[in-house]
Each structure stands twice: as structure tokens, then as C-alpha cells.
Amino acid sequence: MHLEATSRFIRDYKRLPTEIQRQVKETLRRLEDNPAHPSLHHKKMEGYPDVYEVRVSFQHRITYRREGNVGYLNGWVLMTSCGILRSRYEITD
């Protein structure tokens, strides 16, 4: 799968700590090479057509919208033991 990042995704990525940025890069490499890789915990998000989620770390997720063989990186989710702490997701056409 080919991945393309929205400007919002890039801006948010630059604000992440260096270690999380490294993990994001590795996650995106795996997603491009093999979306079924078990470490990704790849799944469709409920309530959003063609939107999927992959795991970066225990707390961080990336969301993307899939159109054919292209994944548009458009958001991230920060999880806590109590649930979602922050979510930055945008649907772009």
C-alpha cells in the first residue's frame, strides 16, 4: 500500500517526542510493506467508512482513510488506561 500524509498529520507528527516519531516511522514502513503484520493490530474504525487504525505503541494509534491501494494518513489517537485521551482525526476529500 502507498501512504500519503495530510498536512495536519505532518504537523502533529513533528510535535511528537523523538522516540514516538521513530516508532511512527517503523509502523508506517510495516503498514506499507504488510498491512496484515501482527504488530500493527490493524482494524477498521467503527462509524467511519474506509477508515482504519494501526497501533504505534500501547498509547498511540494512527488513523488513515483507504482509497484503493492508497492510505491517506489523517489522524492519530492517544490512549490511556481509562480510554481515549485525545483524538485528532479529520476526513479529507
LINHU-V176878 format. One line per field, one symbol per residue. ss: DSSP state (H for helix, E for strand, L for the rest). phi: phi as a letter, one per 40 degrees, with the letter a starting at -180 (. if undefined). psi: psi as a letter, one per 30 degrees, with the letter a starting at -180 (. if undefined). A space follows every 10 residues. Layout:
ss->???
phi->???
psi->???
//
This chain:
ss->LEEEELHHHH HHHHHLLHHH HHHHHHHHHH HHHLLLLHHH LLEELLLLLL EEEEELLLLE EEEEEEELLE EEEEEEEEEE LLEEEEEEEL LLL
phi->.cbbbccccc ccdccccdcc dcccdccccc cccadcdccc fcacccgbcg bbbbccadbb bbbabbbgbb bccbaabbbb cchccbbbbb cbc
psi->kkkkkleeee eeefflleee eeeeeeeeee eeeifgkfff hklkkkfjkg klklkeaefk lkklkkjbgk kjkgllkjll ffakekkjkk kk.
//
